[in-house]
Amino acid sequence: MRVRSLAGRLRADLRLLPVSDSQRSVDLAEPRHLVANSGERIRGTVIRLEETLAFGLRFDFVPDTELAAMRAHARNVMFVIRRDVEAAFSTSVEPVLRSVHLRHAGDLAGDLISTIGRIQQLVLEAEASLPNEAWSASWAGRLLAVAATVLPAERRRAFIEDQCGNLAQAESRREWVGYLLGVLTHMPAIGAATLAAAHRERVRRDSGRRPR
């Protein structure tokens, strides 16, 4: 929702600039100063949009082919929007070329809104198809689910289930709390080790496929 709101604001601002800047260049003595001010505001929106999009596209499940493709498209669109905005507000760009970049970035912001809408729909469908988890009803399970985002998506569910099983076997509240805090404290190291192991496994599989 935040991405769509920011993209809508960006599109509205970008659509106004080509006309308003050309008019300002005729009516005002310092159009470059006004363009620079507009550029700072729009750059700020682009930064917030890029950061929000990066966060929103992290899924806690393995996306199917369509969802993965839509996510890749959203990232590519965001990359081009940022490139167009930076080019448009470069000090050396000609006014006509600035308008081209701004118009293109505005069109892509509209594309991003549509893409995110489709991603939202696909995520809701994917989440609805997932089985209910017993651990999702406990605050410890939900806390572990957040911590497990440092792991590869395909390994998170098994990790959470294992830790909830270990917690269920704790013989005292002190042991239960100590174990949970220990897991949470070591999650960065656990995540790094898991990612490294997954990388080694991919390298091993790829080496096995190479023709001899």
ChimeraX attribute file (.defattr): number of C-alpha atoms within 10 A of each C-alpha:
attribute: neighborCount
match mode: 1-to-1
recipient: residues
	/A:1	12
	/A:2	12
	/A:3	21
	/A:4	20
	/A:5	12
	/A:6	20
	/A:7	26
	/A:8	17
	/A:9	15
	/A:10	23
	/A:11	24
	/A:12	14
	/A:13	17
	/A:14	24
	/A:15	17
	/A:16	13
	/A:17	18
	/A:18	19
	/A:19	11
	/A:20	11
	/A:21	20
	/A:22	14
	/A:23	12
	/A:24	15
	/A:25	15
	/A:26	10
	/A:27	10
	/A:28	11
	/A:29	9
	/A:30	11
	/A:31	16
	/A:32	15
	/A:33	10
	/A:34	13
	/A:35	18
	/A:36	14
	/A:37	13
	/A:38	17
	/A:39	19
	/A:40	12
	/A:41	12
	/A:42	20
	/A:43	17
	/A:44	13
	/A:45	17
	/A:46	20
	/A:47	12
	/A:48	16
	/A:49	21
	/A:50	20
	/A:51	12
	/A:52	16
	/A:53	20
	/A:54	15
	/A:55	11
	/A:56	15
	/A:57	16
	/A:58	11
	/A:59	11
	/A:60	19
	/A:61	17
	/A:62	13
	/A:63	16
	/A:64	11
	/A:65	9
	/A:66	11
	/A:67	18
	/A:68	14
	/A:69	13
	/A:70	16
	/A:71	22
	/A:72	13
	/A:73	16
	/A:74	22
	/A:75	17
	/A:76	12
	/A:77	18
	/A:78	23
	/A:79	12
	/A:80	15
	/A:81	24
	/A:82	17
	/A:83	13
	/A:84	21
	/A:85	22
	/A:86	18
	/A:87	16
	/A:88	24
	/A:89	23
	/A:90	13
	/A:91	11
	/A:92	9
	/A:93	13
	/A:94	11
	/A:95	15
	/A:96	11
	/A:97	13
	/A:98	22
	/A:99	20
	/A:100	14
	/A:101	23
	/A:102	25
	/A:103	21
	/A:104	18
	/A:105	25
	/A:106	25
	/A:107	15
	/A:108	20
	/A:109	25
	/A:110	16
	/A:111	18
	/A:112	24
	/A:113	20
	/A:114	14
	/A:115	18
	/A:116	22
	/A:117	14
	/A:118	14
	/A:119	20
	/A:120	16
	/A:121	12
	/A:122	17
	/A:123	16
	/A:124	10
	/A:125	11
	/A:126	15
	/A:127	12
	/A:128	10
	/A:129	9
	/A:130	9
	/A:131	7
	/A:132	10
	/A:133	10
	/A:134	10
	/A:135	17
	/A:136	14
	/A:137	10
	/A:138	11
	/A:139	10
	/A:140	17
	/A:141	19
	/A:142	14
	/A:143	14
	/A:144	24
	/A:145	19
	/A:146	14
	/A:147	19
	/A:148	22
	/A:149	17
	/A:150	18
	/A:151	21
	/A:152	15
	/A:153	15
	/A:154	12
	/A:155	15
	/A:156	20
	/A:157	16
	/A:158	10
	/A:159	15
	/A:160	22
	/A:161	17
	/A:162	12
	/A:163	18
	/A:164	18
	/A:165	12
	/A:166	13
	/A:167	20
	/A:168	10
	/A:169	11
	/A:170	14
	/A:171	9
	/A:172	10
	/A:173	10
	/A:174	9
	/A:175	13
	/A:176	16
	/A:177	13
	/A:178	13
	/A:179	16
	/A:180	17
	/A:181	12
	/A:182	11
	/A:183	14
	/A:184	15
	/A:185	12
	/A:186	11
	/A:187	18
	/A:188	15
	/A:189	11
	/A:190	16
	/A:191	17
	/A:192	13
	/A:193	13
	/A:194	16
	/A:195	15
	/A:196	12
	/A:197	12
	/A:198	14
	/A:199	12
	/A:200	12
	/A:201	12
	/A:202	12
	/A:203	12
	/A:204	11
	/A:205	11
	/A:206	10
	/A:207	11
	/A:208	10
	/A:209	9
	/A:210	7
	/A:211	5
	/A:212	5
